[in-house]
Amino acid sequence: MSPVAGVVTAVLAAAVLLLAVLSPARADEEAPRLSSIAAAEADIPPGTPACFQGDEPGETQLLRCHYGHRGPRLLAVGDSHMRALSPALRRLAEDGKIRVTLITRSRCGWTSRVLKHKLSWVPGDCQEWRTRLSRYIKEQKDVRAIITHHRAWRMAGTEAQRGPDTVKAWRVALDRRIPVIAVSNAAHWDDPPTRCLRSNSAPDRWENCSAPADEVMEYDWTAPAVGLARQRYGPQSAARISMLDEYCPDGVCRVVTAQGQIMYRDDEHLAGTYTRSLARFFENELRATGLVFGKPPRWTGPRTSHHSVLTVAAARTLTVPSARSSRTPLVVEASWASVDHAEPATDSGFITLS
């Protein structure tokens, strides 16, 4: 072997040895690390306090935040859970994909069912806010769609009434050919996930804080609501975005992403940093609905008389797919029944829609 060849061989051997020594350290550096627990617990979407109220009596103004200057305009309507999702939509607005008007209020989703709450002033203030919201929607001329999200567990009545109650509120938009896109719920934990993560911060222990979906996911009101809206107003009137696969892959609800980002700031609200990372997901889902981008779809409804009663009497089965056809459809039992004289809403499962 020549002297030069010997030197080259020695250098290569040294390089291989060095890589072998450094490889474990590099693997440790690339392993996912848990994001800050303290930051997650304080991770309210920035800027939204200016358009969010309801913690004190008498706060019934319709506060709004506007994002973006180009693209189709969406109203994002709901309670604190819609507020928690808003960073994803705001990011799309900042990228010039959509314009968003955020309209949210504490403890007050976009439905007609009266809240039940230990604070006596909450139900009445919520109803007043909803009245202002309906008036605002009637005044709008350039809204392409309304995206809505809320948690229904504070509502009075039974789960079977959630769909009819919600569609009654949506009529102010649907009658004006403004489609509604409903987003399904996140998990509701017995304790804040961050509490669990404090003692399970290593990546191989994150799964200790997870739970089966059937234990932490609540009744999904979006399926019956969207199904009933589509039955009356046609397929272009409503769509649903299912978050189940995103939050709970393979039926297990996680609290940390694979990259180490904490998903929840408390026992029920998603953290703003995490939801901002969902911008691409929401863009794809919104495109899949066919209701936001491109040419507006042609409406074919309504298909029943104006004076109708909505019932969950299981007279007809509706298949309600989410935005992307690859997702498993949900089947709900619901029907529209035309009547000569509509009765006031009661807890019997019927609600007046005239």
BELVENGI-V582635 format. One line per field, one symbol per residue. ss: DSSP state (~ for helix, > for strand, _ for the rest). A space follows every 10 residues. Layout:
# BELVENGI-V582635
ss=???
This chain:
# BELVENGI-V582635
ss=__~~~~~~~~ ~~~~~~~~~~ ~~~~~~~~~~ ______~~~~ ~______~~~ ~_________ ____>>>___ _>>>>>>>_~ ~~~~~~~~~~ ~~~~___>>> >>>>______ ____>____~ ~~~~~~~~~~ ~~~~~~~~~_ __>>>>>>>_ ____>___~~ ~~~~~~~~~~ ~~~~____>> >>>_______ __~~~~~___ __~~~~~~~_ >>~~~~____ ~~~~~~~~~~ ~~~____>>> >__~~~~_~~ ~>>__>____ _>_>_____> _~~~~~__~~ ~~~~~~~~~_ __________ _______>>> >_____>>>> _________> >>>_>>>>__ _________> >>__
